[in-house]
Amino acid sequence: MLDLAAELHRWMEEGRAFAVATVVAVGGSAPRGPGAALAVDSEGTVIGSVSGGCVEGAVYDLCVQALQDGETVVERFGYSDEDAFAVGLTCGGIIDVMVTPVGTDAPARPVLRSALSAAARDEPAAVARVVRGPAELLGTALLVRPGEVRRGSSRAEFGGGTHEGGLGGQAELDRTAAGEARALLDAGRTGTVELSADGSRCPGGLTLLVESSVPPPRMIVFGAVDFAAALVRVGKFLGYHVTVCDARPVFATRARFPEADDVVVDWPHRYLRGTATDARTVLCVLTHDAKFDVPLLEAALRMPVAFVGALGSRRTHADRDRRLREAGLTDGELARLRSPIGLDLGARTPEETALSIAAEIVAARRGGTGTPLTTSGRPIHHEETHGAGTSSGPWARSTVPTRSSVPSLR
């Protein structure tokens, strides 16, 4: 749902009633993961997608029905060999979709409004909703925020943050759910949590879907060259907050990189040591100059970031590797370096090179091999591996329910 935050928040502000369908569980080769959403307002306007087109018509009808009867339902969609005309996923996967009406007077509307507002502003927040359990609890929502405590009649302090709303059960359930949601928020992950109705952490009673909204991951491009301009455009397309850094003020200008979020004039290694990074950060070194590359990579390869890559020929890479070893980097640290950066696409132009780099970043993030799907025997939609250079965090695979975790209502 939070992937539609900007549009849904606008609908909230305009006072529209709508129903939102959210993927809450996947199995097999499903095209979209938990949290993917489709919404329909009272006028029939539709935004978003839950399957890339396979079952959107049926989900649209469920949303219209939910707006009419006010009932939250969970529906399963999968492939059926028995009925060629049945609505399902042609890819052979299974998805469970929860459809929740959000009327103008819906009890959960204030909580969802706060969640959508935070996500639309790129503020950290997580919303937990009951996706399996008693019918009267389905769709109830609890919003968790980190940081400063806010006082109010519907807010309470838990572990240094706040929560708003509730799941309609015992107070201990809200307390436990807030803690679990905060743990997923801290990791920047969307996933599910199994709890008992009394708030204990024993699986079996309730399943919560926790959707996390965190600021976009950073891509820092070092080297204000033509390849960087193309990579900035691709990075923005992929949803990164993109910074260009170069020590040469004549090249690092807003005029040359109008689409970058930030353009910084500084020595790359000095800037990297002083700026904020995390386990999702991507570092692309395009300077192609040892006096910049070596001190920068010496720092970068010792940081817990997701991806470190450097442009250059194999000869340049060999020289760079030698210099980094002389600087004291270990085999393990050097193994994190992706150099020459990019997948082998036969790229020549800056745009093609940027596509090659972006393809390797996506493959590292999603656990891809980079081989053509035509010759690969792997499932197209497979489980993700950890991000490059990190053993946990936002590039780790989220925990999702199994095919039987959410009962079908069909």
N, C-alpha and C positions, 0 to 999 in steps of 0.2 A: 504493500500500500504506500509506503513512504517513497517509492520510486516515482509516484505521481504527486508528490507533495505540493509542488508549485500550483498545478492545476486544481487539485482538490482544495487547497487552502483558499484559492480564489472563489471556488464554488461555495465554500463555507462563508466567506465574507459577503458574498452576494445573497446568502440566505437560501441557497438551493437545497432541496432534498435529493439524495442520491443513494444508490446501493453500490457497494464495493465488493468485488470478487477477488479473493487473494489465494494464491497457491500456498497450501499449508503442508503438503507432503508430496514427494516424488518417488518414482520407482522406475528402474530401467532407463531407457533412452528418452527422457523427458526433455522437451525443448527449452523450458524455463524452470528456474529453481524457486524455492520457498521465498515468499515476499513479492513475487511478480503479481501485478494486479491489473484489473480492468474495472472501470466504473461507468455507471449509467445514471444520468440525472432524470428528474421527473419529466423533462421534455423529450427524452430519448437520445440525448447527446451521449456519445460513448468516447472514452479515452482509454489508452493502455491496451495491454494484451496479457493473456495467461498462457498461451500455447503457440504463438506465432501464426495463428489462423486456423488450426485444426478444429477447435471446439468453441471458438468465439461466439458463433451464432447461438449455441445452446446456453452458454454462460450469459449472454445478453438477455435471453428469455428468463433465466433464473433471476437476474437482477430486476427485471421489470416485475416479476412475480413478487419478489421480496419487497419492492416499493408498495405493492398493492396490499399484501397481507401482513407486512411488518415482521416476518419470521426470518430468523437466521438459520441457514441450512448448510450442510456439508455434502458435496456431491463428488463422486469419483468418475473419472473419465479414463478409459483404457481402450486398447485395441480388441476388437471382437471378430474372430474368424466365423462365428456362427451367423452373423447378420452383417452383410457387406454394406448395408445402408445405415447402420447404427452410427450415432455420433461417437467419435473416439479419436485417438491419436494414431495416425498412420505410421508413426515411427516405432510403434510397439511399446511405448512407455505407458506409465500410469501417473496421473496427477489427481490429488484431492484438492478441491477448491471450496473455500468457505465464502458464502455470500451473505453479507450483512447489510441490512437497511440502515441508513443514517438519515432519519427524518429530521425535520426542523426542531422537534421536541424529543429526540432520542436521548435516553439517559447517558449514553457514551459520547454524545456529540461534543460536549465541552472538552473531554479528554482528547478525543481525536483531533479537535481543532488545535489544541495546544501542541500536540505531536506534529501535525502537519505544518504549523507555523514554525516550529523549531527546525524541522527538516528543510523547509523552504529557505530558511536563513542560514543553512549549513551549520547549525548549532548541534552539538552532541546531545542526543536523546535516544531513548529506546522505548518502544511501546510493546507491551505483552498482552496477548489476547487469548482467551480460552478457545481452542479449536477442537478439543475432545473432552467430553464430560456431560453433566446434566444439561438438558435442553435449555433450562433457564439461565445457565451461565455462558452458553455459546456466544461469542462475540463481545463479552464484557472486556473492558480494557483498563490497563494501568500504565501510566507514563512515568518513566524514570529519567531524571536528569542528574548529571554529576555536579560537583562544585558547591557553590554558595547555596545555603539553605534559604528557601523562601517560605515565609509564614503565611498561613491562610486557612480557612475553614476546611478546605478539601485537600490540604497538603500536610505531609508529615515528614519528619526527618528520619532517614535511615542511613547509617554508615557514611555520613559526610555529604550526602546528596539529598534529593527530594523525590517524592513520588506523588502522583496526582491520580485520582480516580480509584477504582478498586475492581476486584473480580467477583464481587457479589457473595463471597463466602466469609469465613472466619477472618479475624484480623491477622492471625498468624499466617494465613495463606497469602495475604497481601504483603506481609513482611518478608516471607521467604521468596515470593515471586519477585519482589523488588531487588532482593539480593542477587538472585539468579540473573535477572535482566541486566543489572549493573555489571555483572561479570562479563556478559556477552558484549555490552556496550564498551567496556574497557578494551576488549579485543577487537572492536569494530566489526562484529560478526552478527549475522542473522541465523537463528537456529531454533531448535525446540527444546523444551524442558519438561520433564515428567515429574509431577508432584501428586501428593495425596490431597484430598479436599480439606484435611485439617492443617495443611501447611507443612507437613513433614516431607522429606525428600525421598519418600518411598514411591517408586513408579506404580502406576496402575489406576489412579483416580482421574487425573486431569493431564491434558497435554496443552502446553502454552506455546504459541509461536511468538518469538521475540524478534522484532525488526529493529535493527540499529541504524541510526542516522549519524554519521560522523562527517567532519569536513572532508572535502575531496583529497585524495592522496596527492603528494607532491611529485613532480618531475622536475629535476634540476638539470639544465643543459649547460654544460661548460664549453665555451668557445662560440663566439658570435660570428659564425661562418654561414655560408649559404645553406649547408646541410642543416644547420640549426634552425633556420627560418622554416624549412619544410617540416622538421621534427616538432617544432612548436605547434604548427597547425594540426598535426596528427595527434599530438599529446592532448590538445584541447578537445579534439573529437572524441578521444577515449575517456574524457572526464577528469583529466589531471589538472591540478593547479600548477601552471608551468612558469618556471623562473629561468631566465637566461643570465649567465654570469660570465664576465670576461674582464681581464685587467686593462684592456685597451679601450679608453673612452671613445675613440673615433669609431669603433665598431659596435660597441654595446650601447645602442641608442634606441629610443622608443620608435623612431621613424623606421628603423630596420626591422623591428620586431613588434609591430602594432598589436598582434594577437596574444603576446605573452602577458601573463598576469603581473610579472615583475621583471625589470631589467636592471641588473646590478653591475656596477663597475667596482671590481675588487679582485685581488688575487684569489684564484679559485680555492686553494687549500685553506686560506684564511676565512673566506666566506663560509665554506662548508663546516669548519669547526665552530663557527659562531651562530649558525642558523638551526632552526628546528627540523629534525628528521624523525622518522619512526619506521616501524617494520613494513610500511607500505611504500616508502619512498624509493623512487627510481632515479639513479644517477647516470647520466650519459655524458661521457667525456669525448668531446669532438675537437679539442684544442690541437691535437696532433703535433705537440711540441713538448720535448722532454722537460724543459724548465717549468712548464705548467703541469704536465701529466704526472710526473713522478711524485712530487710532494702531495698532489691532490689524491692520487690513488693510494698512496701510503696511508692517508687518513681514511679514505672511503672504505677500503677493504677491511678496516678494523671496526667499522660501524655496523650495527644490526639493522641494515637497510635491506630492502627486498631485491634490488637489482643494481649491479655495477657493470657498466660496459664502456669500452673505449674503442674509438675509430682508429683505423690504421691498417697498413699492409702487414703481411706476416713477418716481414723483415723488421718493421717498426715494432711489432708485438714482441719479437725475440729480444730486441734491444731494450724495450721497456721492461720485460720480464727480468733481464739481467740486472738492470738498475734497481728494480724493486727488491730483488734478492740481496743486493749489496746494501740496501737500506734496512735490511733485517726482517723482511716479510717471510712468513713460513709457507710451506707448501699448501697447507690448508687455507691460508688467507689468499694466496694467489689462485687457488682453484675456484674462488668465487668470481674472479674476473672473467667477463665475457668479452673476449678480444681475439680476433676482430669482431666487433659488435654487429649483430644482424644475422638473419637467416640467408641462405644462399638462394637468392631470387634472380641472380644475374643483373642486379641493379646497376644503373649507370648515372642517372640524373639524381639531383638532390631529393626530389619527390620519391623516386623509386628507393633510394637509400633509406629515407625516413620510413617508408612502408616496411622495408626489411627489418629495421630496428624495432618498429612497433610490433611486428609479427613475433619477434623473439621475446619481447616483453610480455605479450599476451600468452605465448606458449609457456613461459616461466610462471606466469601468474595462474594459469589454468591447468598446468600439467600436460600440455600438448607436446607432441614429438616434432612438429614441423614437417612431417612427411605428408605427401598428398593423400587425401582421403580415398582416392581411387585405389591405391595400393596398400592402404592400411587396413588391418583386420580388427582394429580396436573399435569399440563403440564410439559413435560420433559425439554423444553427450556422455562423458565418463566422469568418474569422481575426480575432483581436483586434488593435486598434491600441494605440499607446502610451497610458498613462494621462494624464489631463489635467495639463498643466504639467510633464511629464517626458518626456525623450527616451529613457529606458532604465529598467531596473529591473524590479521584480516585476510591473508592469502592462504590460510589453512582451510581445509574443508569444513563447512558447517555441519553440525549434527542435525539430521532430518529424520522424520519418522519413517519406519519401514512401510511397506505396502499395506500392512494390516493394522497400522497404528491408529488410523482414523477410520472408523467404520463407514462403509458406503451407505448412503441413503437411497440409492437407486433401487 
